[in-house]
Amino acid sequence: MFDLQQYRDRIAVISDRRESLTYGQLSEEVERMAAAFPRKGLVFTLCENLLGSFVGYVACMNKNIPQVLLDGSKDLELVQRLIGIYQPEYIWMPTTRVEEIGGKAIYKYQEYSLLSMTYDTPLANKEINPELLLCLTTSGSTGSPKLVRLSERNLQSNAESIAEYLRITESERPVTSLPMFYSYGMSVINSHLIKGATILLTDKTVMQREFWNFIKEHRATSIAGVPYTYDMLRRLRFFRMDLPDLKTMIQAGGKLNAAYVREFVEFAGQNGREFIVMYGQTEAAPRMSYLPFDKAVKKNASIGIAIPGGELSVVDADGKVIDEPDVEGELLYKGENVCLGYAEVRKDLMKGDENHGVLHTGDIARRDADGFFYITGRMKRFVKVWGNRTNLDATEQLIKAITPDCACVGVDDLITVFVTEEGLEEQIKNLLVEKTGFNPRAFHVMVIEQIPVKTSGKTDYPELQKML
């Protein structure tokens, strides 16, 4: 995946703990870790934005060791559930949390340990498709067992497309303002490593002074964020900050207020920078579109055009392409970066390519007369909470542990929980915060007389949506 020897004398990564590796040194660490595996198997990588996590990720990517990226800072009860379903042969995780999982430590690097796992009742068939390189969760915040299956071709093609339209070179120094288990954060790493750039690795957030001290000291050239990130930047008076080396700001992970887009675009234009809006899904490894900076003011509500090598279209209910402008339909994407398919149990990891380069996004969109696309709604029950795609049905299942009479609806950055019993608000919020790691402001609990249902007996979610 990454040609580490091509850039062997360049700095590959600098951490906020004053650690650094050249591409040559990173290659050596990759070889050492690969030699520690007694046999090939599935790896669960419990990610944190730390050097050990970064090296483990690159090692698996470069040695074709299939891995699943998970949030290493979350409640390990969710991870334990996935371990039971997929029975990974290995887990790469923070050493401080090894006792919470069990297993035998067979290799250590920095603050991470590689565990070899055994099971009382191992699964009969644990074969893995040799094309499978990486799996990402569809809703990591709720511990859903559904994974997106990605091949090296999927990841490589998307990294190359991103590097092309962002004009990434070896002189770039992106800061990891997003977690690496998140497809967007992963893509920032991939698209820069293939070009020999220097990753500025930090687990600090934009709300922490240490984050800004770090990027100033190491002259970060770009920052990536979700809508919540840019909302926070506005509150932090980002426009007044002295960041002479920062030249690119990229945004994805949900729809940013069009007025905010215009504000950041105008600021960027006045200061010799660029603000690039992008659209994607984990299933596309993950980018599908970008809004060229020179069109960003005029088209500030648009997700832009397809990435290099990709193709976007709007289709009707029969799957027929809608040629007329400004007619709504489902957004369809075609490209080499479209995932192989999904997995929900271990045997699914043996499946081949089920999508054949075509992705039905589940988003409702329209195309204007100039060929620019606009998202107008969603077909599925997902919302994005500060860039994290969250399954409302899975969230609902978590709450049912407290009360069976509940339902969830939401908009981006706010999930509303409807219940019929009073006095549960704090208990529900505390559970969701514990399980997802989201700020309590991401949840609102409403008590109503009864949960509306359709004649079929199914919950009437549209009716609940009207109550928001």
C-alpha positions as CSV (number, residue, x, y, z in Angstrom):
1,M,0.0,0.0,0.0
2,F,2.7,2.5,1.0
3,D,6.1,2.6,-0.8
4,L,8.1,3.4,2.4
5,Q,11.5,2.9,0.8
6,Q,10.8,5.5,-1.9
7,Y,10.9,8.2,0.8
8,R,13.2,6.5,3.2
9,D,15.1,9.6,4.3
10,R,12.0,11.8,4.8
11,I,10.2,12.2,8.1
12,A,7.0,10.1,8.0
13,V,5.5,11.0,11.4
14,I,6.0,13.3,14.3
15,S,4.0,12.9,17.4
16,D,3.0,15.4,20.1
17,R,5.1,13.3,22.5
18,R,8.3,14.4,20.6
19,E,8.6,11.0,18.8
20,S,9.4,10.8,15.1
21,L,10.2,8.2,12.5
22,T,11.6,8.5,9.0
23,Y,10.0,6.4,6.2
24,G,13.1,4.2,6.4
25,Q,12.7,3.7,10.2
26,L,8.9,3.1,9.8
27,S,9.7,0.4,7.2
28,E,12.0,-1.3,9.8
29,E,9.3,-1.2,12.4
30,V,6.8,-2.6,10.0
31,E,9.2,-5.6,9.3
32,R,9.8,-6.2,13.0
33,M,6.1,-6.3,13.8
34,A,5.3,-8.5,10.8
35,A,7.9,-11.0,12.0
36,A,6.1,-11.3,15.3
37,F,3.0,-12.9,13.7
38,P,3.3,-16.7,14.0
39,R,0.7,-17.0,11.3
40,K,-1.6,-14.8,9.3
41,G,-5.0,-14.0,10.7
42,L,-7.5,-11.2,11.5
43,V,-6.3,-8.3,13.6
44,F,-8.5,-6.0,15.7
45,T,-6.6,-2.7,15.9
46,L,-7.9,-0.6,18.8
47,C,-6.9,2.8,17.5
48,E,-5.7,5.9,19.3
49,N,-3.8,8.7,17.7
50,L,-0.5,7.4,19.2
51,L,2.7,6.2,17.5
52,G,2.1,2.5,18.4
53,S,-1.3,2.5,16.9
54,F,0.0,4.3,13.8
55,V,2.9,1.8,13.3
56,G,0.5,-1.2,13.7
57,Y,-1.9,0.2,11.2
58,V,0.8,0.8,8.6
59,A,2.3,-2.7,9.3
60,C,-0.9,-4.5,8.6
61,M,-1.6,-2.4,5.5
62,N,1.8,-3.0,4.0
63,K,2.0,-6.7,4.8
64,N,-1.5,-7.6,3.6
65,I,-2.7,-8.5,7.1
66,P,-6.5,-8.0,7.3
67,Q,-7.4,-5.7,10.1
68,V,-10.5,-4.1,11.7
69,L,-10.1,-0.5,12.9
70,L,-11.9,0.2,16.2
71,D,-12.0,3.0,18.7
72,G,-9.4,2.2,21.3
73,S,-10.6,4.7,23.9
74,K,-14.2,3.5,24.1
75,D,-16.0,1.1,26.4
76,L,-14.4,-2.3,25.8
77,E,-17.8,-4.0,26.4
78,L,-18.6,-3.1,22.8
79,V,-15.3,-4.5,21.6
80,Q,-15.8,-7.7,23.5
81,R,-19.1,-8.2,21.6
82,L,-17.3,-7.9,18.3
83,I,-14.5,-10.2,19.5
84,G,-17.1,-12.8,20.2
85,I,-18.7,-12.5,16.8
86,Y,-15.5,-12.3,14.7
87,Q,-12.9,-14.1,16.9
88,P,-9.8,-12.2,15.6
89,E,-6.6,-14.1,15.9
90,Y,-4.8,-11.0,17.1
91,I,-5.5,-7.7,18.9
92,W,-3.2,-4.6,18.6
93,M,-4.2,-2.4,21.6
94,P,-2.9,0.0,24.3
95,T,-0.8,-2.0,26.8
96,T,-2.6,-0.3,29.7
97,R,-5.9,-2.0,28.7
98,V,-4.6,-5.5,28.0
99,E,-6.1,-7.0,31.2
100,E,-9.5,-5.9,30.1
101,I,-9.3,-8.2,27.1
102,G,-7.1,-11.1,28.0
103,G,-4.9,-13.0,25.5
104,K,-1.2,-13.5,25.3
105,A,1.1,-10.6,24.5
106,I,3.6,-11.6,21.8
107,Y,5.0,-8.3,20.7
108,K,5.2,-4.7,22.1
109,Y,6.0,-1.4,20.5
110,Q,5.9,1.9,22.4
111,E,2.6,2.0,24.3
112,Y,1.0,-0.9,22.3
113,S,0.9,-4.7,22.6
114,L,0.0,-7.4,20.1
115,L,-2.2,-10.1,21.7
116,S,-2.6,-13.6,20.4
117,M,-6.1,-14.8,21.1
118,T,-7.6,-18.3,21.8
119,Y,-11.2,-19.2,22.2
120,D,-13.0,-22.0,24.1
121,T,-15.3,-22.7,21.1
122,P,-13.5,-21.5,18.0
123,L,-15.4,-20.9,14.8
124,A,-15.3,-23.8,12.3
125,N,-14.5,-21.7,9.2
126,K,-12.2,-18.7,9.7
127,E,-11.0,-18.3,6.1
128,I,-10.6,-14.7,4.8
129,N,-10.8,-13.5,1.2
130,P,-7.1,-12.7,0.2
131,E,-8.3,-9.4,-1.4
132,L,-9.7,-8.2,2.0
133,L,-7.3,-5.7,3.6
134,L,-9.3,-3.5,5.9
135,C,-12.7,-3.5,7.7
136,L,-14.3,-0.4,9.2
137,T,-17.4,-0.2,11.3
138,T,-20.6,1.2,9.9
139,S,-21.6,2.6,13.3
140,G,-18.7,2.3,15.7
141,S,-20.4,4.3,18.3
142,T,-23.0,1.6,19.0
143,G,-20.9,-1.5,18.5
144,S,-22.8,-2.7,15.5
145,P,-21.3,-5.9,14.1
146,K,-21.8,-4.7,10.6
147,L,-18.4,-4.0,8.9
148,V,-17.5,-2.5,5.5
149,R,-15.1,-4.7,3.6
150,L,-12.3,-2.9,1.7
151,S,-9.6,-4.2,-0.6
152,E,-6.2,-2.6,-1.3
153,R,-7.5,-1.5,-4.6
154,N,-10.4,0.3,-3.0
155,L,-8.0,2.1,-0.6
156,Q,-5.2,2.8,-3.0
157,S,-7.5,4.3,-5.7
158,N,-9.2,6.6,-3.2
159,A,-5.9,7.7,-1.7
160,E,-4.6,8.6,-5.1
161,S,-7.7,10.5,-6.1
162,I,-7.7,12.5,-2.9
163,A,-3.9,13.3,-3.4
164,E,-4.7,14.4,-7.0
165,Y,-7.5,16.9,-6.3
166,L,-5.9,18.2,-3.1
167,R,-2.5,18.4,-4.9
168,I,-0.7,16.7,-2.1
169,T,3.1,16.6,-2.2
170,E,5.8,15.4,0.1
171,S,6.1,18.9,1.6
172,E,2.7,18.6,3.2
173,R,2.3,18.3,7.0
174,P,-1.3,17.3,7.9
175,V,-2.3,17.2,11.5
176,T,-4.5,14.2,12.7
177,S,-7.4,16.3,13.9
178,L,-9.6,13.2,13.5
179,P,-9.3,9.7,14.9
180,M,-7.6,7.1,12.6
181,F,-10.4,4.5,13.1
182,Y,-12.8,6.9,11.4
183,S,-12.7,6.5,7.7
184,Y,-12.1,10.2,7.1
185,G,-9.2,10.3,9.5
186,M,-7.8,7.2,7.9
187,S,-8.0,8.7,4.5
188,V,-6.0,11.7,5.6
189,I,-3.2,9.4,6.6
190,N,-3.4,7.2,3.5
191,S,-3.5,10.1,1.0
192,H,-0.4,11.7,2.5
193,L,1.7,8.6,3.2
194,I,1.5,7.6,-0.5
195,K,3.1,11.0,-1.4
196,G,5.8,10.9,1.3
197,A,4.3,13.7,3.4
198,T,4.9,14.1,7.2
199,I,2.0,13.1,9.5
200,L,1.7,15.3,12.6
201,L,0.2,12.8,15.0
202,T,-1.8,14.0,18.0
203,D,-4.7,12.8,20.1
204,K,-5.5,16.3,21.3
205,T,-8.6,18.1,20.1
206,V,-9.1,21.5,18.6
207,M,-10.5,22.6,22.0
208,Q,-7.1,22.0,23.7
209,R,-4.3,24.6,23.8
210,E,-1.8,21.7,23.3
211,F,-3.2,21.0,19.9
212,W,-2.5,24.5,18.6
213,N,0.9,24.6,20.2
214,F,1.8,21.4,18.5
215,I,0.7,22.5,15.0
216,K,2.4,25.8,15.3
217,E,5.6,24.3,16.4
218,H,5.6,21.7,13.6
219,R,4.1,24.0,10.9
220,A,1.0,22.1,10.0
221,T,-0.1,22.8,6.4
222,S,-3.6,21.3,6.5
223,I,-6.4,20.5,8.9
224,A,-9.4,18.2,8.4
225,G,-12.7,18.5,10.2
226,V,-16.3,17.6,10.3
227,P,-19.1,20.2,10.7
228,Y,-18.7,20.2,14.5
229,T,-15.0,20.9,14.1
230,Y,-15.6,24.0,12.1
231,D,-18.3,25.1,14.4
232,M,-15.8,24.9,17.3
233,L,-13.2,26.8,15.2
234,R,-15.6,29.7,14.7
235,R,-16.1,29.8,18.5
236,L,-12.4,29.7,19.1
237,R,-11.9,32.8,16.8
238,F,-9.9,30.7,14.4
239,F,-10.0,33.6,11.8
240,R,-7.8,35.6,14.2
241,M,-5.2,32.9,14.8
242,D,-1.6,33.3,13.5
243,L,-1.0,30.1,11.5
244,P,1.2,31.1,8.6
245,D,2.0,27.6,7.4
246,L,-1.7,26.4,7.2
247,K,-2.8,26.5,3.6
248,T,-5.6,23.9,3.3
249,M,-8.8,23.2,5.3
250,I,-10.9,20.3,4.3
251,Q,-14.4,19.4,5.5
252,A,-16.5,16.2,5.3
253,G,-18.4,14.0,7.7
254,G,-21.8,15.7,7.2
255,K,-23.4,18.8,5.8
256,L,-21.8,22.1,7.1
257,N,-24.2,25.1,7.2
258,A,-23.9,26.8,3.8
259,A,-23.4,30.2,5.4
260,Y,-20.4,28.7,7.4
261,V,-19.0,27.3,4.1
262,R,-19.1,30.8,2.6
263,E,-17.5,32.3,5.7
264,F,-14.6,29.8,5.6
265,V,-14.2,30.0,1.8
266,E,-14.1,33.8,1.9
267,F,-11.6,33.7,4.8
268,A,-9.4,31.2,2.9
269,G,-9.5,33.3,-0.3
270,Q,-8.5,36.5,1.6
271,N,-5.5,34.7,3.2
272,G,-4.1,32.7,0.3
273,R,-5.6,29.4,1.5
274,E,-8.2,26.9,0.3
275,F,-11.3,25.5,2.0
276,I,-12.4,22.2,0.3
277,V,-15.8,20.7,1.0
278,M,-16.0,16.9,0.4
279,Y,-18.6,14.2,0.5
280,G,-18.1,10.5,1.2
281,Q,-19.1,7.3,2.9
282,T,-17.1,4.6,4.6
283,E,-18.3,2.3,1.8
284,A,-16.3,4.4,-0.7
285,A,-13.1,4.3,1.2
286,P,-14.4,7.0,1.8
287,R,-14.4,10.0,-0.6
288,M,-16.8,10.4,-3.5
289,S,-16.9,14.1,-4.3
290,Y,-15.2,17.4,-3.7
291,L,-16.2,21.1,-4.3
292,P,-13.4,22.9,-6.3
293,F,-12.3,26.0,-4.3
294,D,-13.0,28.3,-7.3
295,K,-16.6,27.3,-7.2
296,A,-17.1,27.2,-3.5
297,V,-18.7,30.7,-3.1
298,K,-21.2,30.3,-5.8
299,K,-21.9,26.6,-5.0
300,N,-21.5,26.8,-1.2
301,A,-24.5,24.4,-0.5
302,S,-23.1,21.8,-2.9
303,I,-21.0,18.6,-2.3
304,G,-19.4,19.4,-5.7
305,I,-18.4,16.9,-8.4
306,A,-17.1,13.4,-8.5
307,I,-13.5,12.7,-7.4
308,P,-11.0,11.8,-10.2
309,G,-11.8,8.3,-11.5
310,G,-15.3,8.3,-10.0
311,E,-18.8,9.0,-11.4
312,L,-21.8,10.4,-9.7
313,S,-25.4,10.3,-11.0
314,V,-29.0,10.7,-9.7
315,V,-31.3,7.8,-10.3
316,D,-35.1,7.3,-9.9
317,A,-36.9,4.5,-8.0
318,D,-36.3,2.1,-10.9
319,G,-32.6,2.8,-11.0
320,K,-32.8,4.9,-14.2
321,V,-30.4,7.9,-14.5
322,I,-32.2,11.2,-14.2
323,D,-30.8,13.5,-16.9
324,E,-32.9,16.6,-16.1
325,P,-31.3,19.1,-13.7
326,D,-32.7,19.8,-10.3
327,V,-34.8,16.6,-10.1
328,E,-34.4,14.6,-6.9
329,G,-33.5,10.9,-6.7
330,E,-31.0,8.6,-5.0
331,L,-27.3,9.5,-5.4
332,L,-25.4,6.7,-7.2
333,Y,-21.6,6.5,-7.3
334,K,-19.3,4.3,-9.4
335,G,-15.6,3.9,-8.9
336,E,-12.7,1.5,-8.0
337,N,-13.0,2.8,-4.4
338,V,-16.4,1.2,-3.8
339,C,-16.1,-1.5,-1.1
340,L,-16.4,-5.2,-1.7
341,G,-19.6,-5.3,0.5
342,Y,-20.5,-5.9,4.2
343,A,-19.8,-8.4,6.9
344,E,-21.9,-9.2,9.9
345,V,-20.2,-12.5,11.0
346,R,-16.8,-14.0,10.5
347,K,-17.7,-16.2,7.5
348,D,-18.7,-13.0,5.6
349,L,-15.0,-12.1,5.5
350,M,-14.6,-14.8,2.8
351,K,-17.1,-13.1,0.5
352,G,-15.9,-11.6,-2.8
353,D,-16.8,-8.3,-4.5
354,E,-20.6,-7.9,-4.2
355,N,-20.8,-4.3,-5.3
356,H,-18.7,-4.4,-8.5
357,G,-17.8,-0.7,-8.2
358,V,-21.4,0.6,-7.8
359,L,-22.6,2.2,-4.6
360,H,-26.2,3.1,-3.8
361,T,-25.5,5.9,-1.3
362,G,-29.0,6.0,0.3
363,D,-28.8,9.8,0.1
364,I,-31.4,11.9,-1.8
365,A,-29.7,14.4,-4.1
366,R,-30.2,16.6,-7.1
367,R,-27.8,17.7,-9.9
368,D,-27.8,21.3,-11.1
369,A,-27.4,22.5,-14.7
370,D,-23.6,22.9,-14.2
371,G,-23.2,19.3,-13.0
372,F,-22.8,20.0,-9.3
373,F,-24.5,17.8,-6.8
374,Y,-26.6,18.7,-3.7
375,I,-27.7,16.4,-0.9
376,T,-31.3,17.0,0.1
377,G,-32.1,14.1,2.4
378,R,-31.5,10.6,3.6
379,M,-33.2,7.3,2.8
380,K,-31.8,5.4,5.7
381,R,-31.9,5.7,9.5
382,F,-28.5,7.2,10.1
383,V,-27.4,10.6,11.4
384,K,-24.0,12.0,11.8
385,V,-23.0,13.1,15.2
386,W,-19.9,15.4,14.9
387,G,-18.9,13.4,11.8
388,N,-19.5,9.9,13.3
389,R,-22.2,8.1,11.4
390,T,-24.6,6.7,14.0
391,N,-27.2,4.1,13.4
392,L,-30.5,5.2,15.1
393,D,-31.8,1.6,15.2
394,A,-28.6,0.4,17.1
395,T,-28.9,3.4,19.4
396,E,-32.5,2.4,20.1
397,Q,-31.4,-1.1,21.1
398,L,-29.0,0.3,23.7
399,I,-31.9,2.3,25.3
400,K,-34.1,-0.8,25.4
401,A,-31.9,-2.1,28.2
402,I,-33.5,0.7,30.3
403,T,-37.0,0.9,28.8
404,P,-38.6,-1.2,26.0
405,D,-41.0,1.6,25.1
406,C,-38.7,4.0,23.2
407,A,-37.8,5.3,19.8
408,C,-35.0,7.4,18.3
409,V,-35.0,9.9,15.5
410,G,-32.6,12.7,14.8
411,V,-30.8,15.2,12.7
412,D,-27.1,15.7,12.3
413,D,-25.4,16.4,15.7
414,L,-28.6,15.7,17.7
415,I,-30.4,12.4,18.5
416,T,-33.8,12.7,20.1
417,V,-35.0,9.8,22.3
418,F,-38.7,9.4,22.8
419,V,-39.9,7.5,25.9
420,T,-43.3,7.1,27.6
421,E,-42.0,6.9,31.2
422,E,-40.9,9.9,33.2
423,G,-37.8,10.1,35.3
424,L,-35.4,8.2,32.9
425,E,-33.8,11.2,31.2
426,E,-30.5,11.2,33.1
427,Q,-30.2,7.4,33.1
428,I,-30.7,7.2,29.3
429,K,-28.3,10.1,28.7
430,N,-25.6,8.6,30.9
431,L,-25.9,5.2,29.2
432,L,-25.6,6.7,25.7
433,V,-22.6,8.9,26.7
434,E,-20.9,5.9,28.2
435,K,-21.5,3.7,25.2
436,T,-20.8,6.2,22.5
437,G,-18.3,8.6,24.0
438,F,-20.4,11.6,22.6
439,N,-20.9,14.8,24.5
440,P,-24.3,14.8,26.5
441,R,-25.4,17.6,24.2
442,A,-25.7,15.0,21.4
443,F,-28.8,13.6,23.1
444,H,-32.2,14.9,24.0
445,V,-34.8,12.9,25.8
446,M,-38.6,13.6,25.3
447,V,-41.4,12.0,27.3
448,I,-44.6,11.5,25.3
449,E,-47.9,9.7,26.0
450,Q,-47.3,6.9,23.6
451,I,-44.9,6.0,20.7
452,P,-46.9,6.4,17.5
453,V,-47.2,3.3,15.3
454,K,-48.3,2.6,11.8
455,T,-51.2,0.3,10.9
456,S,-48.5,-2.4,10.3
457,G,-47.5,-2.1,14.0
458,K,-44.2,-0.6,13.1
459,T,-42.9,2.6,14.8
460,D,-44.0,5.7,12.9
461,Y,-40.7,7.5,12.7
462,P,-41.9,10.2,10.3
463,E,-44.5,11.2,12.8
464,L,-41.9,11.4,15.5
465,Q,-39.6,13.4,13.2
466,K,-42.4,16.0,12.9
467,M,-42.3,16.5,16.7
468,L,-38.7,17.7,16.6
